[in-house]
Amino acid sequence: MKIDSSNKVRAFSLQLVLVVPFVLQVFGAVGLVGYLSFKNGEKAVEDLSKQLMKRTSSEVNHHLDAYLSIPHKVIQTNANAIRMGLLNVRDRKTVGKFFWYQMQVYDLTYISFNLPTGEGGGAGRYDGKTVTIDENTTKTPSLPKNAKTYLTDNDGNRTQLLSTATWDTLNEPNYTEPAKAGKPIWTRIYTYYDPAYPPYIAASAGSPVYDATKKLIAVVGVDIHLLKLSEFLRTLDISRSGQVFIVEHDGMLVANSCPEQPFTVNKNEIKRLKAIDSSNPVVQGIAKQLQQRIPNLRTITSTQELQVNFQGEDYSVHIEPWRDSYGLDWLVMTSIPHSAFMSQINANTHITILLCFGALILTTISGIFTGRWISHPVLRLKQASQAMASGDLNQTVTDGNIQELNVLAHSFNHMAGQLRESFIALENSNAELEARVEERTVELKTAMGELQRTQAQVVQSEKMSSLGQLVAGIAHEINNPVNFIHGNITHLDEYTQNLLQMIYLYQERYSNHDPEIQALAKEIDLEFLIEDLQKILPSMKMGTERIRNIVRSLRNFSRMDEAEFKAVDIHEGIESTLLILQHRLKDKSDCPAIEVVKNYGNLPQVECYPGQLNQVLMNVLVNAIDALDELDIKRTSQQIEENPSQITIRTSVVDSQSIEIAIADNAQGMPESVQSRIFDPFFTTKPVGKGTGMGMAISYQIITEKHGGKLQCFSSLGQGSNFIIQVPIRQKAPEPVLKV
């Protein structure tokens, strides 16, 4: 037997098959571990940077809360002392010494008081170290240099005059703004430059002090040099690699952790800088990135976390608003470069790459030797298998290193060939037979189901058609005499009123003169007759209106002969169905009344088969009524009173394409086993003679197949049932049939 080699596929050597997958697996495993390690490192760095920024931001907020609360505490102390008369603002020398002692206790820049007369004074550290005392009188043309600064000894006593200056108290913000506000506030940050001292940029807190008659006594204030905030920010651990800076909502820098100051001095004038104009390139770059993303910083009212890129470097930015009850409203911004944490991860990545290459080389060498050791006996087995396949049954395999492989090759190949042919033929026969049986079974089941469904539908359709014709005929026959009666009631009422007017007129003129007329009026109780007659006619009119409404509902419900889609009012169909079922809903001797709660939406006209859709509504409502009646039979009067039977009908527009009708009851619901088969033909839980099991199956077919909609049931034991009907507002036009 010769083997045809014309259809051979491309094959690989056994040694290559053994070595290459082994090498790829090891290399892939090492590479995957390295990649996951790198990604985990990145994730850890991101989490660490967020935690560090949150911790730093929290630390800054705590410092601001603590440090910036001191000025108002000092102000409150001084205001109380002045108000209680413990501190006489007219005695400027004593007040200055008192403020000097306070400067020894608190790390503040300046403590002051200003009077409505323009006088004032205070104590401050202009150079950040030495405490001096200021005193100023009212500014007048004869005394332009009205402010004096004194050096002091260790007890706060004035030793010598240090300098004089011009100071207009009544026009300075630290006096005018608190006096105008009438309460403790922070005035706007202001600057002052004197070549003899470091630049003075401070946040000033002020509070007016009133006497018992609400007259302004003085304005007390405390200044805090904002450079102290920058010094604090530089002490944070994050400042070594990242940046922390505080800005106002207009973007002006308050303080920053970088060496550069948040202001510049030009021509003896201090100019505050915006963050986008900072001398530090990192602060400036991050601020510009933030300005592009958040043009208006006033919109930031909660914590923000952003990722920005500056000069090819990725930064994590944490923004947290900080404010106090006295008017300060700042933003604390913290930024950390990713490179601060990624250097070690990058180094580990390089080591992982080197390890991958080393593992690749070692694995390749090991795989080559292993492949050679395994392939030699397998090659001999291959030669014997080829000989057996060619039909040379006398072929023998020479002994090798693995004797078992040689014996297995001779036995297995001979038996496998025989068994394979037998099993293949048997499996093909079984598969073919099973396929035929299964196909025939499916066909029979399908045909039986279709036959049963068609039969039930025909019976139901004929029954509903006959019922519709009967109802329509009865409605027509009732409608004619009712319309006659209803139309004549108006004329009867008019005639009655005319006769009553005639009787009234006759009574006025002649009744008192005729005893027989008076006796007859008394015998027939004329007054009661007139009164009752005027009630009978409206009652008759109301009754005929009721009959006309019932007839209209019967005619609307019985529209079974309409074979075309028609745009109708869904609510009209619901009301007609409810009117027909009114005898089931009202209170009866054996069953209490069922309350119907209507929650109608604003529905458009819907294209449908009106009669068929009414049939669906009837089936669903009857099922709900049956379930409630079954539950009420088992309940006591108290239970029914506490939880009365109720059916809720809700309509709504789902979208521009369809509407939804939801009919829910508060009965006992149904288990999952019943709910899953509720739309199956001939499935019913009702006793024999009370249901065919086709109502919901036909309803499902009407909604899904005839209208292209959905009919769903949601129920659970003890929670009631909810049927959802969805139908399109407009039906799709049938596709044209091409004639050949």
Sequence and secondary structure as in RCSB ss.txt:
>XXXX:A:sequence
MKIDSSNKVRAFSLQLVLVVPFVLQVFGAVGLVGYLSFKNGEKAVEDLSKQLMKRTSSEVNHHLDAYLSIPHKVI
QTNANAIRMGLLNVRDRKTVGKFFWYQMQVYDLTYISFNLPTGEGGGAGRYDGKTVTIDENTTKTPSLPKNAKTY
LTDNDGNRTQLLSTATWDTLNEPNYTEPAKAGKPIWTRIYTYYDPAYPPYIAASAGSPVYDATKKLIAVVGVDIH
LLKLSEFLRTLDISRSGQVFIVEHDGMLVANSCPEQPFTVNKNEIKRLKAIDSSNPVVQGIAKQLQQRIPNLRTI
TSTQELQVNFQGEDYSVHIEPWRDSYGLDWLVMTSIPHSAFMSQINANTHITILLCFGALILTTISGIFTGRWIS
HPVLRLKQASQAMASGDLNQTVTDGNIQELNVLAHSFNHMAGQLRESFIALENSNAELEARVEERTVELKTAMGE
LQRTQAQVVQSEKMSSLGQLVAGIAHEINNPVNFIHGNITHLDEYTQNLLQMIYLYQERYSNHDPEIQALAKEID
LEFLIEDLQKILPSMKMGTERIRNIVRSLRNFSRMDEAEFKAVDIHEGIESTLLILQHRLKDKSDCPAIEVVKNY
GNLPQVECYPGQLNQVLMNVLVNAIDALDELDIKRTSQQIEENPSQITIRTSVVDSQSIEIAIADNAQGMPESVQ
SRIFDPFFTTKPVGKGTGMGMAISYQIITEKHGGKLQCFSSLGQGSNFIIQVPIRQKAPEPVLKV
>XXXX:A:secstr
     TT      HHHHHHHHHHHHHHHHHHHHHHHHHHHHHHHHHHHHHHHHHHHHHHHHHHHHHHTTHHHHHH
HHHHHHHHTTSS TT HHHHHHHHHHHHHHS  SEEEEE TTS EEEEE SSSS  EEEEE   BTTBS  EEEE
EE TTS EEEEEEEE   GGGSHHHHHHHHHTS EE   EEE  TTS  EEEEEEEEEEE TTS EEEEEEEEEE
THHHHHHHHTSGGGGTSEEEEEETTSBEEEESSSS SEEE SS EEE BGGG SSHHHHHHHHHHHHH S GGG 
 S EEEEEEETTEEEEEEEEEEE TTS EEEEEEEEETHHHHHHHHHHHHHHHHHHHHHHHHHHHHHHHHHHHHH
HHHHHHHHHHHHHHTT TT      S HHHHHHHHHHHHHHHHHHHHHHHHHHHHHHHHHHHHHHHHHHHHHHHH
HHHHHHHHHHHHHHHHHHHHHHHHHHHHHHHHHHHHHHHHHHHHHHHHHHHHHHHHHHHTGGG HHHHHHHHHTT
HHHHHHHHHHHHHHHHHHHHHHHHHHHHHHHHT TT  S EEE HHHHHHHHHHHTHHHHS  SSS   EEEEE 
     EEE HHHHHHHHHHHHHHHHHHHHHHHHHS HHHHHHS  EEEEEEEE SSSEEEEEEEE S    HHHH
TTTTSTT   S TTS  S HHHHHHHIIIIISS EEEEEE TTS EEEEEEEESS          
